Amino acid sequence: MSRRLKTFLSVLPLLIVGVLAGHFLTIGQEAFNEATATTEFCGLCHASIVESETFKTSNHRMNRFGVTAECGQCHTREGFYLETWDHVSSGIRSLVLGIAKGHLTDPELQDTLGEEMAHNARDWFVSVDSAPCKRCHNDPSGYPMSGRPGVAREHEKAKRQGISCIGCHYNLVHEAQPVRPEFKAANTLKDDH
């Protein structure tokens, strides 16, 4: 038997084990992403009474199209690894902060954190160019939801000026929270000249 064949045969079991392990880890990761994207799962820690009640009556949960969004559809990016990263990183952050601040399962205390959570969420949406919004709203110019004339023009202007969805579309799903002046200034459409 040649040396090359011996080397190949000695590495083959490791290769097979690696492929099988990768396959099963991938299946596990998909199951993890699916399980942790549900509103029920998120509600285990995010027990805020105000946030959960306003979400239940929002257009993202109850609408004329029959589309029902889950927390993970809006609070994670699409894509196998990005979605996992968003679940793990935000989950660990929420868990650590929840334990440190003592509000992990106290809905009343969580209700006092709405403004801080809204600022953090808006900053995250800007940092990912509102990628989760584009899962469903991939062509905002084709959504004359408001019935207002000029909506398509406004969306094109926002795109040219680098303003992502969250720059204008905030306070849609959860309880309305104040917007920081610097966020508002950075995300206000300027006149095109």
Residue frames relative to the residue before (quaternion, step in Angstrom):
aa qw qx qy qz dx dy dz
M 1.0000 0.0000 0.0000 0.0000 0.00 0.00 0.00
S 0.4515 -0.7057 0.4759 0.2675 3.56 -0.87 0.95
R 0.6405 -0.5413 0.3946 0.3756 3.52 -1.27 0.48
R 0.6328 0.5424 -0.3220 0.4491 3.56 1.01 -0.83
L 0.6609 0.4977 -0.2970 0.4769 3.60 0.95 -0.88
K 0.6300 0.5301 -0.3284 0.4628 3.60 1.01 -0.83
T 0.6505 0.5107 -0.3125 0.4673 3.57 0.94 -0.89
F 0.6550 0.5148 -0.3095 0.4584 3.57 0.90 -0.93
L 0.6868 0.4835 -0.2849 0.4620 3.60 0.87 -0.94
S 0.6556 0.4978 -0.3263 0.4646 3.60 1.07 -0.59
V 0.6906 0.4560 -0.2708 0.4918 3.59 1.13 -0.61
L 0.5239 0.6848 -0.3901 0.3230 3.59 1.14 -0.61
P 0.6656 0.4843 -0.3400 0.4548 3.68 0.78 -0.80
L 0.6373 0.5188 -0.3302 0.4644 3.61 1.00 -0.76
L 0.6381 0.5276 -0.3155 0.4637 3.54 1.01 -0.83
I 0.6610 0.5014 -0.3005 0.4706 3.59 0.92 -0.91
V 0.6513 0.5019 -0.3107 0.4768 3.59 0.93 -0.90
G 0.6517 0.5250 -0.3122 0.4496 3.60 0.96 -0.84
V 0.6612 0.4972 -0.3012 0.4742 3.57 0.93 -0.89
L 0.6693 0.4900 -0.3026 0.4695 3.60 0.91 -0.88
A 0.6464 0.5112 -0.3195 0.4677 3.59 0.95 -0.86
G 0.6489 0.5167 -0.3137 0.4621 3.58 0.95 -0.86
H 0.6365 0.5342 -0.3176 0.4568 3.55 1.01 -0.86
F 0.7154 0.4430 -0.2639 0.4715 3.60 0.80 -0.98
L 0.6180 0.5223 -0.3485 0.4731 3.60 1.07 -0.61
T 0.6282 0.5318 -0.3281 0.4635 3.57 1.06 -0.75
I 0.6442 0.5024 -0.3170 0.4818 3.58 0.94 -0.86
G 0.6564 0.5109 -0.3024 0.4655 3.58 0.97 -0.86
Q 0.6558 0.5083 -0.3095 0.4646 3.56 0.99 -0.83
E 0.6323 0.5174 -0.3320 0.4715 3.60 1.01 -0.74
A 0.6505 0.5017 -0.3110 0.4779 3.58 0.98 -0.84
F 0.6199 0.5391 -0.3286 0.4659 3.59 1.05 -0.81
N 0.6710 0.4985 -0.3005 0.4593 3.59 0.84 -0.97
E 0.6669 0.5054 -0.3033 0.4559 3.56 0.93 -0.89
A 0.6928 0.4879 -0.2798 0.4514 3.59 0.89 -0.93
T 0.7438 0.4191 -0.2323 0.4661 3.59 0.96 -0.81
A 0.5869 0.5829 -0.3723 0.4209 3.61 1.24 0.06
T 0.5718 0.6349 -0.3778 0.3567 3.58 1.21 -0.28
T 0.5965 -0.5710 0.4375 0.3560 3.52 -1.21 0.58
E 0.6197 0.5472 -0.3434 0.4458 3.59 1.04 -0.73
F 0.6576 0.4993 -0.3171 0.4665 3.60 0.92 -0.86
C 0.6725 0.4976 -0.3053 0.4549 3.59 0.83 -0.94
G 0.6474 0.5513 -0.3045 0.4292 3.56 1.08 -0.77
L 0.4961 0.6519 -0.4362 0.3724 3.59 1.22 -0.23
C 0.7773 0.2491 -0.1443 0.5594 3.59 1.03 -0.74
H 0.7056 0.3945 -0.2509 0.5324 3.58 0.97 -0.83
A 0.0666 0.8620 -0.4911 0.1069 3.51 0.48 1.30
S 0.2846 0.7909 -0.5031 0.2008 3.59 1.24 0.21
I 0.4350 -0.7093 0.4966 0.2471 3.54 -0.74 1.08
V 0.6772 0.5013 -0.2928 0.4520 3.57 0.84 -1.00
E 0.6860 0.4890 -0.2963 0.4501 3.60 0.79 -0.99
S 0.6981 0.4628 -0.3000 0.4566 3.59 0.82 -0.88
E 0.6543 0.5071 -0.3242 0.4579 3.62 0.99 -0.71
T 0.6753 0.4724 -0.3121 0.4726 3.61 0.92 -0.81
F 0.6050 0.5425 -0.3568 0.4608 3.60 1.10 -0.61
K 0.6565 0.5435 -0.3164 0.4164 3.60 0.89 -0.93
T 0.7565 0.3601 -0.2019 0.5073 3.59 1.09 -0.63
S 0.4825 0.6797 -0.4320 0.3443 3.60 1.26 0.08
N 0.6410 -0.5250 0.3990 0.3928 3.57 -1.29 0.29
H 0.6233 0.5358 -0.3539 0.4462 3.59 1.15 -0.37
R 0.7155 0.3886 -0.2436 0.5270 3.58 1.25 -0.30
M 0.7831 0.1261 -0.0366 0.6079 3.58 1.02 -0.83
N 0.2475 0.7750 -0.5484 0.1935 3.60 -0.45 1.15
R 0.6636 -0.5430 0.3525 0.3749 3.54 -1.26 0.33
F 0.6359 0.5417 -0.3279 0.4412 3.60 1.24 -0.27
G 0.4498 -0.7045 0.4412 0.3265 3.59 1.25 -0.27
V 0.4745 0.6500 -0.4498 0.3873 3.58 1.27 0.26
T 0.0878 -0.7975 0.5966 0.0203 3.56 -0.81 1.01
A 0.2407 -0.7911 0.5493 0.1203 3.56 -0.48 1.20
E 0.2756 -0.7027 0.6301 0.1823 3.52 -1.24 0.63
C 0.6911 -0.4877 0.3251 0.4228 3.60 -1.17 0.51
G 0.6942 0.5175 -0.2799 0.4147 3.57 0.84 -1.01
Q 0.5991 0.5712 -0.3735 0.4187 3.59 1.12 -0.45
C 0.7464 0.3668 -0.2065 0.5154 3.58 1.11 -0.63
H 0.7633 0.3873 -0.1995 0.4770 3.59 1.07 -0.63
T 0.7045 0.3098 -0.2890 0.5693 3.60 1.21 0.46
R 0.4620 -0.6531 0.5173 0.3040 3.53 -1.23 0.47
E 0.5353 -0.6143 0.4788 0.3267 3.52 -1.26 0.48
G 0.6029 0.5283 -0.4314 0.4139 3.53 -1.08 0.72
F 0.6379 -0.6054 0.3423 0.3307 3.50 -0.90 1.07
Y 0.7795 0.3426 -0.1906 0.4885 3.60 0.59 -1.11
L 0.6241 0.5360 -0.3470 0.4504 3.61 1.01 -0.72
E 0.6537 0.5126 -0.3116 0.4613 3.56 0.94 -0.88
T 0.6504 0.5024 -0.3133 0.4758 3.58 0.94 -0.87
W 0.6481 0.5194 -0.3193 0.4564 3.58 0.92 -0.91
D 0.6676 0.5029 -0.3057 0.4560 3.59 0.89 -0.91
H 0.6421 0.5152 -0.3241 0.4661 3.60 0.98 -0.82
V 0.7148 0.4618 -0.2648 0.4535 3.56 0.75 -1.07
S 0.7105 0.4657 -0.2879 0.4421 3.61 0.73 -1.01
S 0.7019 0.4301 -0.2904 0.4878 3.62 0.86 -0.83
G 0.6168 0.5511 -0.3465 0.4425 3.59 1.08 -0.64
I 0.6641 0.4823 -0.3013 0.4854 3.57 0.92 -0.90
R 0.6458 0.5231 -0.3200 0.4548 3.58 0.92 -0.89
S 0.6725 0.4910 -0.2969 0.4675 3.59 0.88 -0.93
L 0.6530 0.5231 -0.3077 0.4531 3.56 0.98 -0.86
V 0.6796 0.4830 -0.2886 0.4707 3.58 0.85 -0.99
L 0.6866 0.4659 -0.2883 0.4779 3.60 0.85 -0.93
G 0.6339 0.5437 -0.3291 0.4408 3.57 1.02 -0.76
I 0.6653 0.4714 -0.2940 0.4988 3.56 1.01 -0.81
A 0.6756 0.5113 -0.2980 0.4398 3.58 0.87 -0.96
K 0.7566 0.3672 -0.2030 0.5014 3.59 0.94 -0.85
G 0.4611 -0.7286 0.4128 0.2935 3.56 1.29 -0.07
H 0.5955 0.5930 -0.3648 0.4008 3.60 1.13 0.41
L 0.2618 0.8257 -0.4804 0.1379 3.56 1.27 0.20
T 0.8254 0.0717 -0.0281 0.5593 3.61 0.79 -0.90
D 0.5180 0.6184 -0.4253 0.4103 3.58 1.16 0.51
P 0.3043 -0.8020 0.4832 0.1752 3.60 -0.06 1.27
E 0.6525 0.5221 -0.3310 0.4382 3.60 0.94 -0.79
L 0.6564 0.4827 -0.3082 0.4910 3.58 1.01 -0.78
Q 0.6260 0.5347 -0.3400 0.4545 3.59 1.01 -0.75
D 0.6081 0.5727 -0.3549 0.4199 3.58 1.04 -0.72
T 0.6478 0.5199 -0.3219 0.4544 3.61 1.13 -0.55
L 0.6774 0.5058 -0.2806 0.4545 3.60 1.25 -0.32
G 0.3384 0.7960 -0.4603 0.2001 3.58 1.27 0.04
E 0.6692 0.5056 -0.3111 0.4469 3.58 0.88 -0.90
E 0.6573 0.5026 -0.3054 0.4713 3.59 0.92 -0.90
M 0.6659 0.4967 -0.3040 0.4663 3.58 0.94 -0.88
A 0.6338 0.5282 -0.3303 0.4586 3.60 1.01 -0.76
H 0.6400 0.5137 -0.3289 0.4673 3.61 0.94 -0.84
N 0.6645 0.5037 -0.3035 0.4611 3.59 0.90 -0.93
A 0.6642 0.5009 -0.3077 0.4617 3.59 0.92 -0.88
R 0.6514 0.5102 -0.3241 0.4586 3.61 0.91 -0.85
D 0.6451 0.5153 -0.3212 0.4638 3.58 0.95 -0.86
W 0.6480 0.5092 -0.3202 0.4671 3.59 0.99 -0.82
F 0.6464 0.5169 -0.3282 0.4553 3.61 0.90 -0.86
V 0.6340 0.5072 -0.3326 0.4798 3.61 0.99 -0.78
S 0.6745 0.5220 -0.3049 0.4237 3.60 0.88 -0.94
V 0.7490 0.3278 -0.2028 0.5389 3.61 1.14 -0.53
D 0.4731 -0.7082 0.4095 0.3271 3.58 1.28 0.47
S 0.5992 -0.6098 0.3394 0.3923 3.58 1.01 0.91
A 0.1081 0.8482 -0.5103 0.0919 3.58 1.09 0.73
P 0.6589 0.5053 -0.3530 0.4312 3.66 0.82 -0.75
C 0.6001 0.5680 -0.3659 0.4282 3.61 1.04 -0.69
K 0.6940 0.5160 -0.2660 0.4259 3.53 1.00 -0.94
R 0.4448 0.6643 -0.4686 0.3760 3.60 1.26 -0.04
C 0.7922 0.2606 -0.1205 0.5385 3.55 0.89 -0.96
H 0.7569 0.3193 -0.1635 0.5463 3.56 1.03 -0.83
N 0.0773 0.8596 -0.5009 0.0651 3.58 0.70 1.09
D 0.7677 0.1737 -0.1444 0.5997 3.59 1.22 -0.22
P 0.1715 -0.8450 0.4952 0.1068 3.58 0.33 1.23
S 0.5890 0.5738 -0.3915 0.4130 3.61 1.09 -0.47
G 0.6781 0.4848 -0.2844 0.4737 3.58 1.21 -0.41
Y 0.6271 0.5239 -0.3380 0.4669 3.58 1.25 0.22
P 0.0262 -0.8193 0.5727 -0.0012 3.61 0.11 1.21
M 0.0693 0.8557 -0.5097 0.0571 3.59 1.01 0.86
S 0.7112 0.4709 -0.2772 0.4422 3.56 0.87 -0.91
G 0.3716 -0.7296 0.4927 0.2947 3.56 1.13 -0.55
R 0.5014 0.6512 -0.4258 0.3785 3.58 1.29 0.02
P 0.4436 -0.6577 0.5229 0.3119 3.59 -0.98 0.72
G 0.7740 0.3771 -0.2569 0.4391 3.57 -1.13 0.60
V 0.4002 0.7301 -0.4782 0.2796 3.60 1.24 0.03
A 0.6523 0.5079 -0.3225 0.4610 3.60 0.89 -0.87
R 0.6386 0.5277 -0.3200 0.4596 3.59 0.99 -0.83
E 0.6488 0.5160 -0.3136 0.4630 3.59 0.97 -0.85
H 0.6525 0.5087 -0.3183 0.4628 3.59 0.98 -0.81
E 0.6406 0.5115 -0.3246 0.4719 3.60 0.99 -0.78
K 0.6391 0.5188 -0.3201 0.4690 3.59 0.98 -0.84
A 0.6475 0.5137 -0.3186 0.4640 3.60 0.93 -0.87
K 0.6411 0.5222 -0.3236 0.4600 3.58 0.98 -0.84
R 0.6582 0.5075 -0.3065 0.4639 3.60 0.93 -0.89
Q 0.7353 0.4220 -0.2243 0.4806 3.58 1.01 -0.81
G 0.5084 -0.6893 0.3988 0.3277 3.59 1.28 0.14
I 0.4519 0.6592 -0.4708 0.3736 3.57 1.12 0.59
S 0.2751 -0.7815 0.5381 0.1549 3.57 -0.64 1.10
C 0.7827 -0.3852 0.2253 0.4339 3.56 -1.31 0.31
I 0.6958 0.4995 -0.2857 0.4298 3.58 0.79 -1.04
G 0.5249 0.6518 -0.4069 0.3662 3.59 1.18 -0.40
C 0.7750 0.2552 -0.1421 0.5605 3.58 1.10 -0.69
H 0.7555 0.3784 -0.1858 0.5015 3.57 1.02 -0.85
Y 0.2863 0.7240 -0.5735 0.2550 3.57 0.17 1.29
N 0.7715 0.3122 -0.2668 0.4859 3.57 -1.28 0.33
L 0.4067 0.7272 -0.4612 0.3051 3.59 1.06 0.73
V 0.7934 0.3515 -0.1400 0.4768 3.54 0.99 -0.84
H 0.7833 0.2250 -0.1156 0.5678 3.57 0.84 -0.94
E 0.7503 -0.3724 0.2683 0.4757 3.56 -1.29 0.07
A 0.5312 -0.6394 0.4544 0.3202 3.57 -0.95 0.90
Q 0.0664 -0.7842 0.6168 -0.0093 3.54 -0.92 1.04
P 0.5974 -0.5716 0.4111 0.3839 3.60 -1.10 0.61
V 0.3326 -0.7208 0.5761 0.1948 3.54 -1.19 0.63
R 0.4770 -0.6627 0.4922 0.3018 3.57 -0.90 0.93
P 0.5762 -0.6170 0.4091 0.3462 3.61 -0.97 0.82
E 0.6673 0.5014 -0.3197 0.4484 3.62 0.93 -0.80
F 0.6083 0.5244 -0.3514 0.4811 3.61 1.12 -0.60
K 0.6575 0.5179 -0.2982 0.4588 3.56 0.91 -0.97
A 0.6690 0.5079 -0.3015 0.4511 3.59 0.91 -0.94
A 0.6926 0.4828 -0.2765 0.4591 3.59 0.95 -0.87
N 0.7750 0.3436 -0.1613 0.5053 3.58 1.17 -0.51
T 0.4612 0.6472 -0.4672 0.3874 3.57 1.13 0.64
L 0.4642 -0.6820 0.4883 0.2844 3.57 -0.84 0.97
K 0.2511 -0.7507 0.5958 0.1359 3.55 -0.98 0.94
D 0.5775 -0.5734 0.4440 0.3750 3.56 -1.18 0.50
D 0.3462 -0.7050 0.5785 0.2200 3.56 -1.03 0.83
H 0.0110 -0.7986 0.6018 -0.0041 3.58 -0.83 0.95
